[in-house]
Amino acid sequence: MKLATGGVFSPCSNPLLQGSNNGLFSSNSCALVSNTRRVCGSHSNLSLKANSSWNSEGSVAGQCLASNAARIKDKWMEFQGIKNWEGLLDPLDDGLRDEILRYGEFVEAAYRCFDFDTSSPGYATCRYPKGSMLSDCGVGVAGYKVTKSLHATCGVSLPDWTERIPAGWVSTQSSWIGYVAVCNDKAEIARLGRRDVVIAYRGTATCMEWIENLRANLTCLPCDMAPDNCQSMVQSGFLSLYTSRAAGRPSLQDSIRGEIDKILQKYADEPLSITVTGHSLGAALATLTAHDINTTFRHAPLVTVVSFGGPRVGNKNFRRTLERNGTKVLRIVNSDDPITKVPGFVLEENAPQRTKGGGGMGLSNWLQKRMEDTQWVYAEVGNELRLSSRDCPHLSNGSVATCHDLKTYLHLVDNFVVQIALLRATAKRVIEQTSGEATAFV
């Protein structure tokens, strides 16, 4: 038995990109990947200057993401994880990259729409009308219509003395946390190959949400969320935010179930996908939401989670339930982000077992069982795209907050190509295609 570890993919750590002798690359090595992986038709010359990171006005690569004419309709199920992203993550497929960035923009929209001003009468609500929020917030998300605003409620009871505190950051028990949007543009539906439903969540913003984050012990899923597996356990605070109700306010779970039921009935005769995406706390809620949809609706379409910087959610039985129900999870992880390493700890299940006295239960098995009884042993779920900001010139001195920021994640996704062994051939091919003048290097 040992703590599980994983490899790290760094978009900026390749020695080829750090002061190469051939003069093609500068120490601003993050730029190479952005400039070599995706080339717009309007770009006739190769530029290897550093880009300024992802921007929500239309993606990192200028107009490339928005104006990409290549349709993904023939590969959309692969991009949604039907084959568990086999062969798409290393090297990172450009079509999948665009989809990850596109879903990241939906999460960015959730942040921009939230009213963070604790002195505002509208604190913890959505700043824009539902009908125009995606355009009003300034994020380049088009072709989708918001059909439902979503609210999460904290299930923790505060002491009586908190009633004397003016309404605001501390006492706000229920807050706007995201939305459901349905693709309603015919051209976009044709490009995507189906009608896409997006559920997007922001991360932690209120005091009550922080309190729920700290309730890190595992608890059993309710029967309606785990009818066949009473041993599936998830983090207590995340489950509370998903299932708690307030006076006059349905739970997040109730809102999701009601809206998805309407959508499935309305578009029953169309190809459909449901993509649940979120950052930080929103990533955890996205995983619970996807699981709940697949558990509640027997004939649900393909349900996929695209999460950014998410904490751990549940134990190994919860992971097995996700896999059995066909819930696809793609976790985007920055290895330098501590939030992705909490709560609890993870045990590697395939470690060799030592036996005591030549027989009986292996010591490791016995110890693992005792540790699991503490309700602090979690399991990573789904598939992982692991990135690193450690060696990136723009991010190397970043704080914990910087490493966890959504924009950092989208910058890393946009800059990641492949592991070091494949980077030379990839960079060479793209440089030659772009300029026709680059000198071959090996």
C-alpha positions in Angstrom: 0.0 0.0 0.0 1.3 3.5 -0.8 0.0 6.9 -1.6 -0.9 7.2 -5.3 1.2 9.4 -7.4 1.1 10.4 -11.0 3.3 11.8 -13.8 3.4 15.5 -14.6 3.1 17.0 -18.0 4.7 20.4 -18.2 4.1 22.5 -21.3 7.2 24.6 -20.5 9.8 22.3 -19.2 11.3 20.9 -22.4 14.9 21.8 -22.8 14.3 22.5 -26.4 12.2 25.4 -25.4 14.6 26.8 -22.9 17.2 28.8 -24.8 17.8 26.4 -27.7 21.1 26.9 -29.6 19.4 26.9 -32.9 18.0 30.4 -32.2 14.4 29.4 -32.9 13.2 29.5 -29.3 13.5 32.0 -26.5 13.2 31.4 -22.7 9.6 32.5 -23.0 8.9 28.9 -23.7 5.2 28.9 -23.1 4.9 30.6 -26.5 6.1 27.8 -28.6 3.1 25.5 -28.0 0.6 28.2 -28.6 2.2 29.3 -31.8 3.0 25.8 -33.2 -0.1 23.8 -32.3 -2.8 25.9 -34.0 -2.3 28.1 -37.0 -5.0 30.5 -38.3 -5.5 30.8 -42.0 -4.7 34.5 -41.8 -1.3 33.9 -40.3 1.3 33.7 -43.0 4.4 34.2 -40.8 5.6 32.2 -37.9 5.9 34.1 -34.6 7.4 32.6 -31.5 6.9 35.5 -29.2 5.2 34.8 -25.9 1.4 35.0 -25.8 -0.4 36.8 -23.0 -2.3 33.8 -21.7 -5.9 32.8 -22.3 -8.5 35.5 -22.6 -12.2 35.0 -22.4 -13.0 37.4 -25.2 -12.5 34.6 -27.7 -9.8 32.2 -26.5 -6.1 32.3 -26.4 -5.3 31.8 -30.0 -7.1 34.9 -31.2 -9.9 34.0 -33.5 -8.7 30.4 -34.2 -11.1 28.8 -31.7 -14.1 30.8 -32.8 -13.5 30.6 -36.5 -12.4 27.0 -36.7 -14.3 25.7 -39.7 -13.5 22.0 -39.1 -16.6 20.3 -37.9 -16.3 17.8 -35.0 -19.6 16.0 -35.7 -17.8 12.8 -36.7 -15.7 12.7 -33.5 -18.0 14.3 -30.9 -18.6 11.1 -29.0 -14.8 10.5 -28.7 -14.4 14.1 -27.5 -17.1 13.4 -24.9 -15.3 10.4 -23.6 -17.1 7.4 -25.1 -13.8 5.7 -25.4 -12.3 7.3 -22.3 -10.3 9.7 -24.4 -8.0 7.0 -25.5 -5.3 8.4 -27.8 -6.5 12.0 -27.4 -4.7 13.2 -24.3 -1.1 12.6 -25.2 -0.6 14.2 -27.6 -3.5 16.4 -26.8 -5.8 16.3 -29.8 -6.5 19.9 -31.1 -10.2 19.2 -31.5 -10.4 18.0 -27.9 -8.3 21.0 -26.8 -10.8 23.4 -28.4 -13.7 21.6 -26.7 -12.0 21.9 -23.3 -11.3 25.6 -23.8 -14.9 26.1 -25.1 -16.3 24.5 -21.9 -13.9 26.6 -19.9 -15.6 29.7 -21.3 -19.0 28.5 -19.9 -17.4 28.3 -16.5 -15.8 31.8 -16.9 -19.3 33.0 -17.8 -20.6 31.7 -14.5 -17.9 33.6 -12.6 -18.6 36.8 -14.5 -22.3 36.6 -14.0 -22.0 36.2 -10.2 -22.3 39.4 -8.0 -19.3 39.3 -5.7 -20.0 42.7 -4.1 -21.1 42.0 -0.5 -22.4 45.5 -0.1 -24.7 45.1 -3.1 -28.4 44.3 -2.7 -27.9 41.7 -5.4 -24.9 40.0 -3.6 -24.7 36.2 -4.4 -27.2 36.5 -7.3 -26.8 36.6 -11.1 -26.0 40.1 -12.3 -27.8 39.7 -15.7 -31.1 38.5 -17.0 -31.3 34.8 -17.9 -32.2 35.5 -21.5 -29.1 37.6 -22.2 -26.6 36.6 -19.6 -24.1 34.8 -21.9 -23.8 37.9 -24.1 -24.0 40.5 -21.3 -21.1 38.9 -19.3 -18.7 39.5 -22.2 -17.5 35.9 -22.7 -17.5 34.7 -26.3 -20.1 31.9 -25.8 -22.6 31.9 -28.7 -25.2 29.6 -30.0 -26.6 28.6 -26.6 -29.7 29.7 -24.7 -29.8 29.7 -20.9 -32.8 27.8 -19.8 -32.3 27.6 -16.0 -30.5 29.5 -13.3 -29.1 27.3 -10.5 -28.8 28.0 -6.8 -26.9 26.0 -4.1 -27.9 26.1 -0.5 -25.7 25.5 2.5 -27.2 22.9 4.9 -25.2 24.1 8.0 -27.1 25.8 10.8 -25.3 28.9 12.0 -25.3 30.0 15.7 -28.1 32.4 16.7 -25.7 35.3 17.2 -25.0 35.3 13.4 -28.6 36.7 13.0 -27.3 40.0 14.3 -24.7 40.3 11.5 -25.9 42.4 8.5 -26.9 40.3 5.5 -23.9 39.6 3.4 -21.0 37.3 3.0 -21.4 35.5 6.3 -25.1 34.9 6.4 -26.0 34.2 2.8 -27.2 30.6 2.9 -28.4 30.2 -0.7 -26.6 31.7 -3.7 -26.6 31.6 -7.5 -24.0 29.1 -8.6 -24.5 28.4 -12.3 -26.9 27.7 -15.1 -28.2 25.2 -17.7 -27.7 26.2 -21.3 -29.0 24.4 -24.5 -27.5 24.8 -27.9 -30.1 26.4 -30.1 -28.1 27.5 -33.1 -28.6 25.3 -36.2 -25.2 25.9 -37.5 -23.6 25.1 -34.2 -25.7 22.0 -33.8 -24.6 20.9 -37.3 -20.9 21.6 -36.4 -21.1 19.7 -33.1 -23.1 16.8 -34.5 -25.7 16.9 -31.8 -27.6 19.3 -29.6 -25.4 20.0 -26.6 -26.7 20.7 -23.1 -24.2 22.5 -20.8 -24.4 22.7 -17.0 -21.8 25.2 -15.7 -20.8 25.9 -12.1 -18.5 28.6 -10.6 -16.2 27.9 -7.7 -16.4 28.9 -4.0 -17.5 32.5 -3.4 -19.5 32.8 -0.1 -18.6 32.2 3.5 -21.2 29.4 3.7 -19.7 27.6 0.8 -16.3 27.7 2.5 -17.8 26.2 5.5 -19.2 23.3 3.4 -15.8 22.9 1.8 -14.3 22.2 5.2 -16.8 19.4 6.0 -14.4 17.0 4.4 -15.4 13.7 5.9 -17.0 11.1 3.7 -20.8 10.4 4.0 -23.0 7.9 2.3 -25.0 9.0 -0.8 -28.7 9.0 -0.2 -30.7 6.0 -1.5 -32.1 7.9 -4.5 -28.5 8.7 -5.7 -27.1 5.2 -5.0 -29.9 2.7 -5.2 -27.6 -0.2 -5.8 -24.6 0.7 -3.7 -25.0 1.9 -0.2 -21.2 2.0 0.2 -20.8 4.9 -2.2 -19.6 7.8 -0.2 -18.8 11.5 -1.1 -17.6 14.6 0.7 -20.2 15.8 3.2 -20.1 19.5 2.3 -20.4 18.9 -1.4 -23.4 16.6 -1.0 -25.0 19.2 1.4 -24.7 22.0 -1.2 -26.2 19.7 -3.8 -29.2 18.4 -1.8 -30.1 21.1 0.8 -33.2 23.3 0.4 -34.0 26.7 1.7 -37.4 28.3 2.3 -38.9 29.0 -1.1 -35.8 27.7 -2.8 -35.5 24.1 -4.2 -32.3 22.3 -3.9 -29.7 22.3 -6.6 -30.6 18.6 -7.1 -34.3 19.4 -7.6 -33.5 22.1 -10.1 -31.2 19.8 -12.1 -33.6 16.9 -12.2 -36.6 19.1 -13.2 -34.7 20.9 -16.0 -33.1 17.8 -17.4 -36.4 16.0 -17.4 -37.9 18.9 -19.5 -34.9 18.9 -21.9 -35.0 15.1 -22.4 -38.7 15.2 -23.2 -38.4 18.2 -25.6 -35.5 16.8 -27.6 -36.2 13.1 -27.3 -35.9 12.6 -31.1 -32.5 14.3 -31.5 -28.9 13.3 -30.8 -28.1 14.9 -27.5 -25.2 15.2 -25.1 -25.0 16.6 -21.6 -21.8 18.2 -20.5 -21.3 19.3 -16.9 -18.4 21.6 -16.3 -17.1 23.5 -13.4 -14.0 24.9 -11.5 -13.0 24.1 -8.0 -16.1 23.6 -5.9 -18.0 23.7 -9.2 -15.9 20.8 -10.4 -17.0 18.7 -7.5 -20.6 19.7 -8.0 -20.3 18.8 -11.7 -19.3 15.3 -10.8 -22.2 14.9 -8.4 -24.6 16.3 -11.0 -23.4 14.0 -13.7 -23.8 11.0 -11.4 -27.2 12.1 -10.3 -28.4 12.5 -13.9 -27.3 9.0 -14.9 -28.8 7.5 -11.8 -32.1 9.3 -12.1 -32.7 9.0 -15.9 -32.4 5.5 -17.1 -32.2 6.5 -20.8 -30.0 9.5 -20.4 -27.8 10.5 -23.3 -24.0 10.5 -22.9 -23.2 12.5 -19.8 -19.7 14.0 -19.5 -17.8 16.0 -16.9 -15.1 18.4 -17.9 -13.7 19.7 -14.6 -10.9 22.3 -13.8 -9.0 22.2 -10.6 -11.5 20.1 -8.8 -11.0 18.6 -5.3 -11.6 14.9 -4.6 -15.2 14.0 -4.4 -15.8 10.4 -3.2 -14.4 7.0 -2.3 -13.5 4.1 -4.5 -17.1 2.7 -4.4 -18.3 6.1 -5.7 -15.8 5.8 -8.5 -17.0 2.3 -9.4 -20.6 3.5 -9.5 -19.6 6.3 -11.9 -17.9 3.8 -14.2 -20.8 1.3 -14.0 -23.3 4.0 -14.9 -21.2 5.2 -17.9 -20.5 8.7 -16.5 -17.4 10.1 -18.3 -15.1 12.4 -16.3 -12.2 14.3 -17.7 -10.3 16.1 -14.9 -8.0 18.9 -15.8 -5.3 19.1 -13.1 -2.5 21.5 -12.4 0.1 19.4 -10.4 1.0 22.6 -8.6 -2.5 23.3 -7.4 -3.0 22.1 -3.8 -6.8 22.1 -4.2 -6.6 19.0 -6.4 -4.8 17.1 -3.6 -7.5 17.5 -1.0 -9.6 16.4 0.8 -8.3 13.3 2.5 -5.7 11.0 0.8 -5.7 8.4 -1.9 -4.4 4.8 -1.5 -3.0 3.0 -4.5 -5.1 -0.2 -4.9 -2.6 -2.2 -7.0 0.3 -2.1 -4.6 1.8 -5.6 -3.7 0.3 -7.2 -0.6 2.5 -8.5 2.2 1.1 -11.3 4.3 1.8 -12.0 7.9 3.0 -15.4 8.8 2.5 -16.7 5.3 -1.2 -16.6 5.5 -4.3 -14.6 6.5 -5.2 -11.1 5.4 -2.3 -9.1 3.9 -1.0 -6.5 6.2 -1.5 -3.8 3.6 -5.2 -4.9 3.1 -5.8 -4.9 6.8 -4.2 -1.4 7.2 -6.1 -0.1 4.1 -9.4 -1.3 5.6 -8.7 0.4 8.9 -7.8 3.6 7.1 -10.9 3.5 5.0 -13.0 3.2 8.2 -11.8 6.7 9.2 -13.8 8.1 6.3 -10.8 10.0 4.9 -9.7 7.7 2.1 -10.8 9.2 -1.3 -10.4 7.9 -4.8 -9.6 9.8 -8.0 -12.3 9.5 -10.6 -12.3 9.4 -14.4 -9.5 10.3 -16.7 -6.9 13.0 -15.9 -5.1 15.5 -18.1 -2.3 16.6 -15.8 -0.4 19.8 -16.5 2.1 21.9 -14.6 2.7 25.6 -14.2 6.0 25.1 -12.3 8.4 25.8 -15.2 6.2 28.2 -17.1 7.8 31.6 -17.3 4.5 33.4 -16.9 3.5 31.3 -13.9 6.6 30.0 -12.2 6.4 32.5 -9.4 2.7 32.2 -9.0 0.9 31.9 -5.7 -1.4 29.2 -4.6 -4.3 31.4 -5.9 -2.6 31.7 -9.3 -2.0 28.0 -9.6 -5.7 27.4 -8.9 -7.1 30.2 -11.0 -9.4 29.2 -13.9 -7.4 31.4 -16.3 -4.2 29.5 -15.4 -5.9 26.3 -16.2 -7.0 27.5 -19.6 -3.6 28.9 -20.3 -2.0 25.6 -19.6 -4.5 23.6 -21.7 -3.9 25.9 -24.6 -0.2 25.5 -24.3 0.1 21.8 -23.7 1.0 19.6 -26.6 2.7 16.3 -25.7 5.2 14.7 -23.5 8.9 15.6 -24.2 9.5 12.6 -26.4 7.1 13.7 -29.0 7.5 17.4 -28.8 10.4 17.7 -31.3 8.6 16.0 -34.2 5.4 17.9 -33.5 7.1 21.3 -33.4 9.1 20.5 -36.5 6.1 19.5 -38.5 4.0 22.6 -37.6 6.9 25.0 -38.1 7.5 23.6 -41.6 3.9 23.7 -42.5 3.6 27.3 -41.2 6.7 29.0 -42.6 8.2 26.6 -45.0 11.5 28.1 -44.0 12.3 26.6 -40.6 15.5 24.5 -40.4 14.8 20.9 -39.4 16.0 20.0 -36.0 16.2 16.7 -34.1 
